[in-house]
Amino acid sequence: MAIELSKGRKILLYISVFLTAIAVMGEMGISPIIYNLYGAFENQMAVNYIVSGAALFVVFGSLAATFVMNRISKKTLLLIATVIFCGSSIFCVSVDHVYYICVMRSLMGFGEGAVNAVVMAYVAQLFLDEGKRASFMGYYNASMTLFAIAMSYASGMLGSVDWRNAFTLYWPSALMIIGVLLFVPNLQELDDVSQKSAEAAGKKEALGKLYWMFIIAYIVFTWMYAMVNYFISAYVAENKLGGTSFAGILVSCTQVGGVICSLLFGVLYTRLKKNLTSLCILMLMLALAMYYFIPGGAVAVIASALIGGGYGMYFSYSYTYVAEVVPPSRIDDAIGYTTAFYGVAFFVFPYLVSFMQSVVSPKGLYTPLFPVWALIGLIPLAIELATNSAYKKMMVSRS
């Protein structure tokens, strides 16, 4: 670690960092009730924004955090971000008006993006050893998925009575503020060193081809996951598998798979390195095909676990990988930009799906789009395989 802490303080730091996963996985509380939202308001465009608008502000939040990352301490920035997320999520539906909810969802997204960018940069700075950093990223992602399991299941249960009740699950997010305020050490001195190094360089180094090729694959992969994240409740309804409670169970199953695979991430990353991404992509392709070709409750549970496992490992891998392939002076920037692209991908996805529906599914069903996204998985798979050689050359040159 970049700083020395007693065992007790180290445990409190880890717990506090893990708690920020509540914000990073904030959208899991929305997934089981998306189908209900479209029936609650007549303004469907506004509902589209409620569903995906937070993802747009994830972009703004992550870019804003990246801009000020080395101008104020990461602890201060993380505290501000957690306060924004906590307040907006708790009071999201305190006023029953579609445009008010749009504003609150925007603030939620801004907080999500800022928290995600700062936490990932903080962890990258805190753990200097690549192996330890990768292991912690896996543990952090496991904490994310554990929170997501609880949030999605609770949202499904609460939303089965009234969709507005789902937002009461965000009250525990106040624990993030307490943890950051009391137990996250200030890395201001290290931030100052990083800033001075960047200034001494005179100009920023390029992020590099490997980074940008990864971003293309990352966006498409995120869309594959978003098909389930956004439209699993519609899939359940269209295939008559149950209501919001079963949709919540399926979302929880994605997180169970994510927990298991995230805990294994450190070991798998050490052994497979970049090849791990191909495995993740194949897992999502298989799962998306299963939803369509073998519809049923039990198969949906298995497919959801596969989706979550593949996405959990890929998410952990993404921040470890970008910190590895970009110049050291650009790590904070690369992490912030990666979070921004993640937000862009989620924001545009419902609109992309609306277009695809008009082409693939004239009846307006979502289920026929699942195998289409399984086939589209060939794009990130091809990119990952094509960049393996360049990655290996880079690693050899650094050794």
ZIRAJO-V432614 format. One record per helix or strand of 2 or more residues. SS is the DSSP state (A for helix, B for strand). FROM is the first residue (numbers start at 1). TO is the last residue. Records with the same first field share a line. If there is no record, write none. Layout:
SS->FROM-TO ; FROM-TO
This chain:
A->7-19 ; 21-24 ; 28-31 ; 34-40 ; 44-68 ; 74-90 ; 98-126 ; 130-159 ; 163-183 ; 188-200 ; 209-238 ; 244-263 ; 265-272 ; 275-293 ; 297-325 ; 328-360 ; 369-386 ; 388-398
